[in-house]
Amino acid sequence: MASARASMVLCGLALGLFTCANRPVANSSMPLAGPRGLASSDAPPGSLAPLAPTKSVLQFHANPSRDGLYVDPSFTLAAIAKTGQTKILNNSIDGNVYAQPLYIEKGVNGADVIVVVTETNNVYALNAESGQALWHRTLAAPVSTDDLDCGNINPLGITGTPVVDASSGSLFFDAMQTPDGGTTKHHVVYGLSLATGANLAGWPVDVAAEVAKSGQSFKAEYQNQRGALIQVGDKIYVPYGGHFGDCGEYHGWIVGISISDPKQIRTWITGAREGGIWAPGGISSSGQNLFVATGNTDGATAWAGGEAIVKLPASTLAFQADNKNYFTPENWLQLDAADLDLGGVCPILLHSPQGGDRDLALGFGKDGNAYLVDQNNLGGIGGALGVKKVGSLVITAPAAVSTASGSFVFAPTRGAICPTGTDGDLVGMQINNNLSMNTAWCATQNGTGSPIVTTTDGHSQAIVWSLGAEGDGLLHAFIAETGKPIFAQGQEPKMPGVQRFVSPIVAKSRIYAVGNGQLYSYQIDN
């Protein structure tokens, strides 16, 4: 790595596993996110403390833990048994959609807002009641796959789910774009006013140009930005991987940018080539640390950052190379060779069941395994607390909930290994008090959608929702503890054109979903 200017601080780690370039940023901290499903000091012994209703959805899966848990008192089992109706709120959205929509209560002039971003680099702020555009921006042209060495999203514009900073009323996202018809390609991180769609002062940020100031080379044409952005304190963090086909010189990157001063940037990079961060969930956070899953690396004979769950301090992104800060399966080299990476699923942050005192993270691999690790000591090579085979392939985004019956995780899975007499493409896993895992049920969502969970208070009447993405186009619902389907096939109109990266969201007795060109709303009737 090239030498940095004297005003910058560069850091490297032993064995060249990781590198980072840090330019000074203001110190910031964020209270540690409270673990879900814990018995609080105010709750009776053995009970589960209620959670506040979800009002705004400012990031992927609603929470930095990426658990996809929504609290809405109207989502009772009795209400779900009634027939709702899917409505098209807007059918004039330009471009395919791979990013989850966001919901901001009273986001524009007192109106509730749905934010939708597309692969044609269009950004919409839509009225959540009517679907009418409150503002709309078209950015610089997206990149055609004809101008890339590989890739399967055409055109390629905004893919990763944005994040909203509620305190400043700002929207942040990455757009791949070309100003000259495909000759040059740029990853540009935008900061927009949520009220007007105008650029914030100092934004946007051309990633390659900014990190070059610290002596690093970010090859924008080979990097892709599928994973969701996250905010911790006064910074946003953007994960990067590669394109479908693994062409060119790309790495797994995290780029951290100060909201108030976007010239202040920190980075983290995998030491070996590839090792991309490409899960739709992107980055999860405990409030103090970031957690990411990386993909397979190319040419590594000693572990160099791939096939792993990695923990980084949000304040510095400075990786410390010890067992506490990473986990990789013992057979990581074989997984590398077979392209069976962990990078397809963002780690979900959990707490040990039934009031235990361990902070956990659960990752999944393309090898079909679930890997349970301790957030405070990830375990290094082969150091998982538990490994459970759930299928032949797990990608996209699981969800999780703690109920009176136990702690559950729900994952879309190919080749699911199911309890006797059941089958399907969605598994409900249970994490037991001794931290063992078992598959409690399988169900059929007839697609590849990423599930979410609704509850009335954070734990009660838990329902798993999924879309038959790239499949039947229907909204599906299952009782979380048993997998019993609540909706019969064909009960409600279809939502065609939904990509597998997209999760539905919940706000004010509605489920919102976005497909290519259309925004849908499903009303819960009470």
GINORKA-V93081 format. One record per backbone hydrogen bond with DSSP energy under -1.0 kcal/mol. NH is the residue of the N-H (numbers start at 1). CO is the residue of the C=O. If there is no record, write none. Layout:
# GINORKA-V93081
nh/co
NH/CO
NH/CO
This chain:
# GINORKA-V93081
nh/co
8/5
9/22
11/20
13/18
16/13
17/14
19/269
20/11
22/9
23/265
33/286
43/40
47/44
49/38
51/457
54/71
57/103
62/59
66/63
68/61
70/453
72/455
75/72
76/74
80/76
81/77
82/79
87/521
89/519
90/519
93/517
102/115
103/57
104/113
107/104
107/111
108/111
111/108
113/104
114/126
115/102
116/124
118/122
119/96
121/118
123/137
124/116
125/135
126/114
127/132
128/112
131/127
134/125
135/125
137/123
139/121
143/156
147/144
148/145
156/143
158/118
160/225
163/172
164/58
165/170
169/165
170/165
171/192
172/163
173/190
175/188
176/157
177/186
178/141
186/177
188/175
189/205
190/173
192/171
193/198
194/169
197/193
200/191
203/200
205/189
207/187
210/206
211/207
212/208
214/211
215/212
216/211
220/218
222/219
223/219
224/241
228/280
229/161
230/237
232/235
235/232
236/257
237/230
238/255
240/253
241/224
246/243
250/248
252/274
253/240
254/268
255/238
256/266
257/236
258/264
259/234
264/261
266/256
268/254
269/19
270/252
271/17
272/304
274/250
275/296
277/240
282/279
284/291
285/64
286/289
290/312
291/284
292/310
294/308
295/276
298/273
307/295
309/327
310/292
311/325
312/290
314/288
317/313
322/320
325/322
327/309
328/380
332/329
335/331
336/332
337/333
338/334
339/336
340/335
345/342
348/362
349/65
350/360
352/358
356/353
360/350
361/373
362/348
363/371
365/369
366/341
368/365
370/388
371/363
372/386
373/361
375/359
377/374
378/324
379/323
380/323
380/326
382/328
383/380
385/372
386/372
388/370
390/368
391/368
392/414
393/414
399/410
400/67
401/408
403/406
406/403
408/401
409/429
410/399
411/427
413/425
414/393
417/390
422/419
425/443
426/443
427/411
428/441
429/409
430/438
431/407
432/436
435/432
438/430
440/428
441/428
443/426
448/469
452/465
453/68
454/463
455/70
456/460
463/454
464/478
465/452
466/476
468/474
469/467
470/498
471/468
472/446
473/468
476/466
478/464
479/484
480/462
483/479
486/477
491/488
495/473
502/499
505/512
507/510
511/522
512/505
513/520
515/518
516/497
517/95
518/515
519/90
520/513
521/87
522/511
523/85
524/509
